[in-house]
Amino acid sequence: MFQTFNVTARPEQGPPRLAELRAQMAAENLDGFLVPRADAHQGEYVPAHDERLAWLTGFTGSAGFCAALADKAGVFIDGRYRTQVKAQVETAVFTPVPWPEISLASWLREVLPEGGTVGYDAWLHTPSQIRDIETGLRGSGIRMVQSDNLVDRIWSDQPAPPMQPAKVHPLEFAGESHTDKITRLADDLKNAGDMAAIINLSDSLCWLLNIRGSDVPRNPVVRGFAVLRSDATVDLFIAEEKIADLRDHFGDGVRVHAPDAFLTALDDLEGPVRYDPDTAPRAVADRLGERGVEGPEPCLLPKACKNSAEIEGSAQAHLRDAAAMVELLSWLDAQDPGSLTETDVVTRLEACRRMDNALQDISFDTIAGTGPHGAIMHYRVTEETDSLLENGHLLVLDSGGQYLDGTTDITRTIPIGSVGDEEKRAFTRVLQGMIAVSRLRWPRGLSGRDLEAIGRAPLWMAGQDFDHGLGHGVGAYLNVHEGPQRLSRINTVPFRPGMILSNEPGYYREGAFGIRIENLLVVEDAPDLPGGDNHRDMLRWRTLTFVPIDRRLVVPALLSAGEREWLDTYHRQVLDLIGPRVGETAREWLAGACAPL
C-alpha cells in the first residue's frame, strides 16, 4: 500500500529547541536570530557540524533559513522545497515562507512593526546578503546586529568539525598544475591592481591547489581559507591533520598556517585585498575594512571553464556512469509493478555504480520518488516514507556519481506499468523543452537569463511550469552544483567554452506525480553553417549524458519532425556508445529502448 510522505520533526526538534534559542535571544536582548543553512565557507552543502537549520527545524533542504523571533519563526524556502518543508517542520511552530517572493526584510517589517534587533552570525552570511536585508529594512527601525552563534550555544551534542585528510588530485585529471593555476590567477590579480584575494569556497580551494577531500558529504572537498597573493604565492589556513601528507605536493609557493591564524593574517595584509561579496563571510569583509575591495572570486570562472583533460575525463566518466544506469533500467523494467520499493531502486543503482573502481562516492543522495513523491523535487527516501512502485506511477530517478575523472548528474522518469495520457502529454512537453535547449546555437555573450525560457516554452504553451532553475553548473570531480554559470532567469554570467551545465526541465503536480529529464552538456564553439553569417561568433552544446529517454512516455504526435529526428539520433548514439559496455541482458533491453519512434 502506498505510504504518503509525512515526515514530521523529531520530538526533540521544534518547540524545545526553539524555546532554548529564544532564551538565548532574550539574554542577548535580541528580538530575532537568523539560522541559515550555511557554514563559514558559504558552500551549498555543509557537514553535520553545520546543519544548524535541520537541527533546529527538521527541514533538510539544501537552501533556506529560519528567522526565529520571540513569538514567530519563519522558515524561508524557495520553490523546490514548498512541498518538502510542510512535511518536515511542525507548521504549528514554524511558518513556511515562500522565498524570494517574500523577502526577509518585508516579512520582518510585518512581524516587527515596532522595530527591533535581529542577530546574525557574521561568519554564516555574506556582505551582499546582509546589505540586501538592511536596504529592505531602511526606515523600519529594525536593526541587524552581529552576534555569537546562539544555536552553537545550545547544541550540546553538535558533531565535531570534519578532520579527514586531503589527497592530491592527479595532474592527468586536473589538466593543469596547481603552480600554473596560482601563477595564472596571480597575474589576473596584478592586472586588476589587487595585492591579494580571499579564497573561502571549498571547491575553489581544492581546484586551485589540485587537492580533494571528504569534509562535506558527497562533495570531494576539504574546507579551509586561503589568501592568493599577486606575487604567485598562497597562504593556506587549514588544520594540520588534513594536509600533513601534502607538503611535498604544495611546494614552497604554498605556506601552511593554523586556521586560528587567519584573522590575524588579514590584519597584516596590504590592500587592496579582493573578496567576493556574494561568497565571502561578512566577518572577512569587516576585518579587512577599507583595505578590502569587492570583486569576483578569482577561481570561479577559471574553474567553471574546464580544460581539455577535465572535459575528456568528464565525458569518459559519463560513459561509464551511463552503463551503470542502463544496467539499472534494464533490471527495473523486468520487475512487476508493486514488487519494489524506492529503497530497492536506490540500493540497486548504487551497487551498479560501484562496479566501477573509479567511483569515489555518489554525487548526492539519490532521489527516487514514485507517484506523489516524484512531485517533491528533492525528495529523499527514508525508512518512514519508503513506498512501493505501483502500477500507474511515474518514478523520478535523479542520481549521480563522483569519479576520479568527473562528476555526473542524470535524471530519468520511468513509467511503472500503465501510465495515464495526462502524464504522457506532460512528459512530452518536458522532453520538447529539453530537446530545444540541446539543439540550440546562440551568439557568444548570452547567459542563462537569455536562454532559460527556451526550455520552458512548451510547458508555458500548456499553462504549465516548474519551480526550479533549468540547469546548474557541474564541477570536475568537485561539487555537483557549481557556479557561477546557471540556466536561470536571474543568472547573467555569459556562457564560455568548457562550462558544463545540466539541462533539466520538469513538471510537478503536488500529490500526484513528478517528471524531470536531465542531461549534462558542455559549451563549445559552434562551427560555421552553410549559408550562415560566418562572421558571427556562436556557441553550442555537446551532450555528455547517454542514457535512453523512456519512449513509452512520449506522445509522438506532439513532436515536430526535428524533435523526432533529435530523439532518434540521440538513441542511436546511446546504443552505439553504451551497448558495448553492458551485459548481454542489458544490451538486448537497450536495443529496444533505443528503437526509433
C-alpha positions as a printed Julia matrix, in Angstrom:
597×3 Matrix{Float64}:
  0.0    0.0     0.0
  1.27   3.47   -0.87
  2.68   5.35    2.12
  2.43   9.13    1.85
  5.36  11.41    2.54
  4.59  12.7     6.02
  7.83  13.17    7.94
  7.39  15.44   10.95
 10.12  17.0    13.03
 11.52  14.7    15.69
 10.14  15.38   19.19
 13.42  16.95   20.31
 13.2   19.44   17.46
 10.64  22.18   17.21
  9.35  23.7    20.45
 12.05  22.56   22.96
 14.99  23.69   20.84
 13.25  26.83   19.7
 12.47  27.66   23.33
 16.14  27.29   24.21
 17.12  29.54   21.32
 14.58  32.15   22.43
 16.01  32.1    25.93
 19.44  32.9    24.47
 17.92  35.67   22.35
 16.33  37.22   25.43
 19.63  37.05   27.32
 21.29  38.97   24.46
 18.42  41.48   24.16
 17.66  40.26   20.64
 14.19  40.19   19.12
 15.25  37.7    16.49
 18.07  35.49   15.27
 18.84  34.14   11.78
 19.69  30.47   11.31
 20.89  29.8     7.73
 21.89  26.58    6.07
 25.48  27.68    5.62
 28.95  27.32    7.02
 31.83  29.79    7.08
 32.88  28.68    3.6
 29.5   29.57    2.1
 29.1   26.43    0.01
 25.71  24.94   -0.83
 26.45  21.76    1.09
 27.61  21.61    4.7
 28.98  18.96    7.06
 26.97  17.65   10.01
 28.68  20.16   12.31
 26.96  23.0    10.43
 23.47  21.53    9.94
 22.0   24.11   12.3
 18.85  24.7    10.27
 17.97  21.0    10.2
 18.81  20.61   13.89
 16.5   23.44   14.88
 13.59  22.97   12.49
 13.77  19.5    10.93
 13.99  20.94    7.4
 16.78  19.21    5.46
 16.7   21.01    2.1
 19.89  22.37    0.58
 18.78  26.01    0.69
 16.78  28.12    3.11
 16.96  29.77    6.52
 14.95  30.33    9.69
 14.16  33.71   11.2
 13.37  32.95   14.83
 11.54  35.69   16.76
 10.1   35.74   20.27
  6.63  34.69   19.09
  7.12  33.59   15.47
  9.56  31.51   13.47
  9.59  31.69    9.68
 11.3   29.02    7.57
 12.16  30.63    4.22
 12.25  28.2     1.29
 12.29  28.52   -2.49
 10.06  26.74   -4.99
 11.99  23.46   -4.84
 11.03  22.86   -1.22
  7.44  24.1    -0.85
  6.1   20.57   -0.51
  9.02  19.15    1.45
  9.03  21.83    4.15
  5.39  21.21    5.03
  6.21  17.56    5.64
  9.34  18.14    7.7
  8.63  21.02   10.09
  5.96  21.43   12.73
  3.83  24.01   10.98
  2.12  24.93   14.24
  5.51  26.25   15.38
  7.43  27.08   12.17
  5.73  29.03    9.4
  6.89  28.2     5.84
  7.55  31.45    3.96
  7.78  31.43    0.13
 11.12  32.99   -0.71
 12.32  35.03   -2.58
  8.74  36.07   -3.4
  8.55  37.28    0.22
 11.86  38.79    1.29
 13.16  38.57    4.82
 13.04  42.37    5.11
  9.38  42.61    4.11
  8.49  39.76    6.48
 10.35  41.41    9.36
  8.6   44.71    8.67
  5.28  42.94    9.09
  6.08  40.89   12.19
  8.22  43.53   13.98
  6.2   46.68   13.26
  7.61  48.5    16.3
 11.21  47.83   15.28
 13.7   45.58   17.0
 17.09  43.94   16.72
 17.79  40.77   14.75
 21.06  38.96   15.37
 23.17  37.01   12.93
 26.5   35.16   12.86
 28.77  37.19   10.56
 30.62  34.02    9.5
 27.44  32.48    8.09
 26.21  35.38    5.94
 27.77  37.23    3.04
 28.11  41.02    2.73
 25.57  41.0    -0.12
 23.01  39.11    1.93
 23.22  41.46    4.88
 23.32  44.54    2.65
 20.14  43.44    0.86
 18.36  42.87    4.17
 19.47  46.21    5.59
 18.4   48.01    2.41
 14.96  46.47    2.69
 14.7   47.5     6.35
 15.52  51.19    5.86
 13.1   53.37    7.78
 11.6   50.44    9.7
 13.5   50.87   12.95
 14.66  47.23   12.71
 18.4   46.72   13.08
 20.62  43.82   12.05
 23.33  43.17   14.65
 26.21  40.73   14.72
 26.09  38.1    17.43
 27.72  34.94   18.64
 26.11  31.86   17.15
 23.27  31.17   19.56
 22.49  27.75   18.09
 26.01  26.54   18.84
 25.5   27.59   22.46
 22.56  25.24   22.93
 23.54  22.37   20.6
 25.1   20.2    23.3
 25.86  17.2    21.09
 26.92  19.15   18.0
 29.13  16.93   15.81
 32.79  17.86   15.65
 34.11  19.6    12.52
 35.38  17.1     9.91
 39.11  16.37   10.03
 39.72  13.69    7.42
 42.98  14.01    5.44
 43.0   15.55    1.99
 44.56  13.9    -1.06
 46.27  15.04   -4.24
 44.12  15.27   -7.36
 46.3   13.76  -10.13
 47.54  16.04  -12.89
 46.2   13.68  -15.57
 42.68  14.57  -14.41
 43.31  18.18  -13.35
 44.94  19.07  -16.66
 46.99  21.94  -15.13
 49.39  22.02  -12.21
 48.47  23.98   -9.11
 51.58  26.15   -9.55
 50.47  27.13  -13.06
 46.98  27.93  -11.79
 48.38  30.09   -9.0
 50.64  31.95  -11.43
 47.82  32.49  -13.93
 45.41  33.82  -11.31
 48.09  35.92   -9.64
 48.68  37.64  -12.98
 44.95  38.39  -13.14
 45.11  39.96   -9.67
 48.13  42.02  -10.62
 46.45  43.26  -13.8
 43.41  44.27  -11.77
 45.55  46.18   -9.28
 44.8   43.85   -6.34
 47.52  42.73   -3.96
 45.67  39.61   -2.8
 42.33  37.81   -2.86
 40.44  35.75   -0.29
 39.56  32.15   -1.2
 36.93  30.67    1.1
 34.82  28.44   -1.16
 35.88  24.84   -0.57
 35.64  23.8    -4.21
 37.7   26.83   -5.28
 40.38  25.94   -2.73
 40.51  22.34   -3.95
 40.54  23.32   -7.61
 43.32  25.88   -7.12
 45.61  23.54   -5.16
 44.69  20.31   -7.01
 43.54  18.55   -3.87
 40.35  16.76   -2.88
 38.86  15.8     0.47
 35.84  14.44    2.32
 34.8   17.28    4.61
 31.33  17.6     3.04
 29.08  14.62    2.3
 29.01  13.65   -1.41
 31.31  16.53   -2.39
 35.06  15.74   -2.52
 36.23  18.94   -0.87
 38.38  19.96    2.07
 37.48  23.11    3.98
 39.96  25.87    4.66
 40.75  29.51    3.91
 43.45  30.83    1.6
 44.97  34.14    0.62
 46.11  34.2    -3.0
 48.76  36.9    -3.45
 49.73  38.75   -6.61
 53.33  37.5    -6.19
 52.06  33.98   -7.05
 52.17  32.61   -3.5
 49.37  31.29   -1.34
 48.83  31.34    2.4
 46.68  28.34    3.34
 44.86  28.22    6.68
 43.86  24.65    7.41
 44.1   22.03   10.14
 47.46  20.26   10.05
 45.91  16.79   10.22
 44.15  17.43    6.9
 47.28  18.17    4.89
 50.14  16.56    6.82
 51.0   14.34    3.84
 50.71  17.09    1.19
 53.7   19.3     2.0
 55.76  18.0    -0.91
 52.82  18.47   -3.27
 52.35  22.12   -2.28
 55.99  23.15   -2.64
 57.49  26.45   -1.49
 54.8   28.63   -3.03
 52.12  27.48   -0.59
 52.64  28.43    3.07
 50.52  26.48    5.55
 49.17  28.05    8.74
 46.81  27.02   11.54
 43.16  28.02   11.0
 43.12  30.32   14.02
 45.85  32.44   12.39
 43.51  33.52    9.57
 42.04  36.67   11.1
 45.41  37.91   12.3
 46.81  37.35    8.81
 44.02  39.51    7.38
 45.15  42.33    9.64
 48.65  42.11    8.2
 47.65  42.25    4.52
 48.37  45.33    2.47
 45.46  46.42    0.32
 43.71  46.32   -1.92
 42.53  42.81   -0.95
 39.73  41.36   -3.04
 36.79  39.47   -1.58
 33.62  38.34   -3.29
 30.59  39.97   -1.63
 28.39  37.1    -2.8
 30.52  34.27   -1.41
 32.8   35.58    1.35
 31.68  35.74    5.0
 30.66  39.16    6.28
 33.23  38.65    9.06
 36.04  38.68    6.49
 34.85  41.9     4.86
 34.55  43.6     8.24
 38.04  42.52    9.28
 39.57  43.86    6.07
 37.81  47.19    6.43
 38.9   49.84    3.95
 41.66  47.6     2.59
 39.01  45.25    1.22
 37.63  45.66   -2.29
 34.67  43.81   -3.73
 35.23  41.72   -6.82
 34.67  38.27   -8.3
 36.34  35.38   -6.52
 39.33  34.69   -8.8
 38.8   30.92   -9.1
 35.13  30.96  -10.1
 35.34  31.46  -13.87
 38.62  29.56  -14.44
 37.22  26.6   -12.51
 33.96  26.71  -14.46
 35.73  26.72  -17.85
 37.04  23.16  -17.94
 40.26  22.38  -19.78
 40.57  19.56  -22.32
 41.65  16.99  -19.71
 38.69  17.81  -17.48
 36.24  17.68  -20.39
 37.6   14.38  -21.68
 37.6   12.96  -18.17
 34.01  14.02  -17.66
 33.0   12.5   -20.99
 34.58   9.17  -20.05
 33.0    9.24  -16.59
 29.61   9.8   -18.19
 30.0    6.79  -20.46
 30.81   4.5   -17.53
 28.03   6.07  -15.49
 25.6    5.52  -18.36
 26.46   1.82  -18.39
 25.52   1.62  -14.71
 22.26   3.43  -15.41
 21.39   1.11  -18.29
 22.04  -1.95  -16.15
 19.7   -0.49  -13.54
 16.97   0.45  -16.03
 17.13  -2.99  -17.66
 16.73  -4.68  -14.28
 13.94  -2.3   -13.22
 11.96  -2.94  -16.39
 11.93  -6.68  -15.65
 10.26  -6.23  -12.24
  6.5   -6.35  -11.75
  4.67  -3.23  -10.53
  4.27  -3.41   -6.78
  7.27  -5.67   -6.24
  9.88  -2.96   -5.48
 10.22  -0.03   -3.14
 12.07   3.23   -3.65
 14.85   1.95   -1.4
 15.24  -1.14   -3.57
 15.89   1.09   -6.59
 18.35   3.32   -4.71
 20.29   0.34   -3.37
 20.46  -1.4    -6.74
 21.56   1.74   -8.6
 24.35   2.46   -6.14
 25.51  -1.17   -6.47
 25.6   -0.77  -10.27
 27.7    2.37   -9.96
 30.12   0.76   -7.51
 31.08  -1.81  -10.13
 33.33   0.97  -11.47
 36.55   1.15   -9.45
 36.95   4.82  -10.34
 33.81   5.69   -8.37
 34.67   7.56   -5.17
 31.13   8.27   -3.97
 27.71   9.18   -5.27
 27.47  12.89   -6.1
 24.36  13.48   -3.96
 21.8   11.39   -2.11
 19.83   9.59   -4.8
 16.33  10.91   -5.45
 13.91   8.04   -6.2
 10.38   9.4    -5.89
  7.46   7.3    -7.03
  3.93   8.59   -7.58
  3.27  11.68   -5.4
  6.85  11.55   -4.09
  8.02  12.47   -7.58
  6.43  15.9    -7.1
  8.82  16.58   -4.2
 11.72  17.91   -6.25
 14.5   16.99   -3.81
 12.77  14.02   -2.2
 14.96  11.62   -0.26
 13.55   8.28    0.73
 13.61   7.38    4.42
 12.52   4.33    6.38
  9.26   6.11    7.17
  8.5    7.17    3.59
  9.76   4.17    1.58
  6.97   3.32   -0.86
  6.06   0.71   -3.45
  6.42   1.4    -7.15
  2.82   0.75   -8.09
  1.07   0.37  -11.42
  0.37   3.78  -12.93
  3.17   5.58  -11.08
  5.91   7.68  -12.57
  9.3    7.2   -10.93
 11.61  10.23  -10.89
 15.17   8.92  -10.57
 17.78  11.66  -10.09
 21.28  10.5    -9.24
 24.97  10.84   -9.99
 28.48   9.67   -9.25
 31.76  11.21   -8.13
 34.51   9.63  -10.25
 38.19  10.5   -10.24
 37.79  11.88  -13.74
 34.41  13.57  -13.5
 31.12  14.27  -11.75
 27.8   13.04  -13.16
 24.18  14.04  -12.6
 21.31  12.45  -14.51
 17.54  12.27  -14.15
 15.19   9.89  -15.9
 11.45   9.5   -15.43
 10.26   5.9   -15.72
  6.69   4.58  -16.1
  5.64   1.82  -13.72
  3.07  -0.29  -15.55
  0.4    1.65  -17.43
  0.54   5.41  -17.14
 -2.23   7.89  -17.97
 -2.41  10.15  -21.01
 -2.12  13.31  -18.92
  1.24  12.17  -17.56
  2.45  11.27  -21.06
  1.5   14.62  -22.53
  3.25  16.47  -19.7
  6.32  14.27  -20.16
  6.39  15.04  -23.87
  6.29  18.78  -23.2
  9.19  18.42  -20.77
 11.06  16.43  -23.42
 10.39  19.13  -26.02
 11.94  21.74  -23.75
 14.97  19.54  -23.11
 15.43  18.92  -26.85
 15.05  22.62  -27.68
 17.9   23.51  -25.35
 20.07  20.62  -26.54
 19.78  21.68  -30.19
 20.48  25.34  -29.5
 23.13  27.56  -31.08
 23.49  31.08  -29.71
 25.72  34.18  -30.05
 28.65  34.41  -27.66
 27.89  36.75  -24.78
 24.48  35.37  -23.84
 23.83  33.98  -20.36
 21.38  31.7   -18.59
 18.89  34.54  -18.3
 18.77  34.73  -22.11
 18.35  31.01  -22.82
 16.3   29.55  -19.99
 12.88  30.37  -21.42
 13.55  28.08  -24.38
 13.4   25.04  -22.11
 10.12  26.18  -20.55
  8.23  27.33  -23.66
  6.44  24.01  -24.43
  5.11  23.88  -20.87
  4.15  27.54  -20.9
  2.06  26.99  -24.01
  0.03  24.46  -22.0
 -0.28  26.77  -18.98
  2.31  24.79  -17.0
  5.73  25.49  -15.48
  8.16  24.3   -12.81
  9.72  25.98   -9.78
 13.42  25.29  -10.15
 16.1   26.54  -12.5
 16.52  24.9   -15.86
 20.12  23.98  -15.19
 23.14  24.36  -12.92
 26.89  24.21  -13.39
 28.71  20.96  -12.56
 32.29  20.52  -11.33
 35.07  18.19  -12.48
 35.26  15.69   -9.62
 34.03  18.52   -7.44
 30.63  19.86   -6.41
 27.66  18.63   -8.4
 26.28  22.2    -8.17
 28.87  24.72   -9.33
 28.68  28.42  -10.13
 28.81  30.99  -11.42
 27.01  29.8   -14.56
 23.41  28.6   -14.47
 20.48  28.19  -16.8
 18.36  30.55  -14.75
 16.31  33.66  -15.35
 18.39  35.53  -12.73
 21.84  34.48  -13.98
 23.82  36.99  -16.04
 27.17  35.16  -16.39
 27.92  34.73  -20.13
 28.48  31.15  -21.21
 32.0   30.23  -22.22
 33.53  27.14  -23.85
 34.3   24.42  -21.33
 31.43  25.18  -18.96
 29.42  22.1   -18.01
 25.75  22.55  -17.15
 22.68  20.44  -16.59
 19.63  20.69  -18.84
 16.71  19.55  -16.67
 13.2   20.82  -17.32
 10.45  19.19  -15.29
  6.83  19.26  -14.25
  5.35  18.53  -10.82
  1.77  18.06   -9.69
  1.63  18.02   -5.91
  0.07  14.86   -4.52
  0.03  13.17   -7.93
  3.27  12.84   -9.93
  6.54  14.41  -10.96
  8.55  14.5   -14.19
 12.15  15.52  -14.85
 14.6   14.74  -17.66
 18.23  15.74  -17.19
 21.36  15.52  -19.3
 24.68  17.26  -18.77
 26.04  19.42  -21.59
 29.34  21.18  -22.23
 29.62  24.53  -24.01
 31.8   24.55  -27.13
 32.49  26.78  -30.11
 29.94  26.31  -32.88
 31.27  25.77  -36.41
 30.03  27.87  -39.28
 26.98  26.63  -41.13
 26.45  26.65  -44.9
 24.51  29.78  -45.78
 25.06  31.27  -42.33
 26.74  34.53  -41.34
 30.26  33.2   -40.95
 31.4   36.33  -39.16
 29.13  35.54  -36.21
 30.77  34.08  -33.11
 28.42  31.31  -31.98
 28.39  28.66  -29.25
 26.57  25.36  -28.94
 26.16  22.41  -26.57
 27.77  18.98  -26.73
 25.87  16.29  -24.87
 27.78  14.29  -22.25
 24.95  12.05  -20.95
 23.95   8.97  -22.97
 21.08   7.08  -21.34
 17.8    6.3   -23.12
 14.79   8.54  -22.57
 11.72   6.4   -21.99
  9.87   6.26  -25.31
  6.77   4.76  -23.66
  6.03   8.18  -22.17
  6.37  10.08  -25.45
  3.32  11.19  -27.41
  4.82  11.16  -30.94
  2.02  13.29  -32.41
  3.12  16.21  -30.25
  6.68  16.17  -31.59
  7.87  18.02  -34.67
  9.9   16.24  -37.34
 13.06  17.91  -35.99
 12.32  16.78  -32.44
 11.74  13.2   -33.59
 14.99  13.27  -35.54
 16.89  14.56  -32.48
 15.49  11.82  -30.25
 16.14   9.02  -32.74
 19.68  10.3   -33.39
 20.33  10.55  -29.66
 19.17   6.99  -29.12
 21.38   5.71  -31.94
 24.33   7.36  -30.18
 23.3    5.79  -26.86
 23.14   2.34  -28.41
 26.48   2.73  -30.18
 28.33   4.15  -27.19
 26.81   2.2   -24.29
 25.79  -1.1   -25.88
 29.37  -2.49  -25.86
 29.74  -1.51  -22.17
 26.88  -3.52  -20.68
 25.99  -7.18  -20.25
 24.0   -9.22  -22.75
 20.64  -8.83  -21.0
 21.06  -5.07  -20.64
 22.25  -4.84  -24.25
 19.1   -6.53  -25.52
 16.97  -4.23  -23.4
 18.92  -1.2   -24.65
 18.3   -2.1   -28.27
 14.58  -1.97  -27.65
 14.76   1.19  -25.57
 16.7    2.95  -28.35
 14.49   1.86  -31.25
 13.24   4.71  -33.47
  9.9    6.27  -32.59
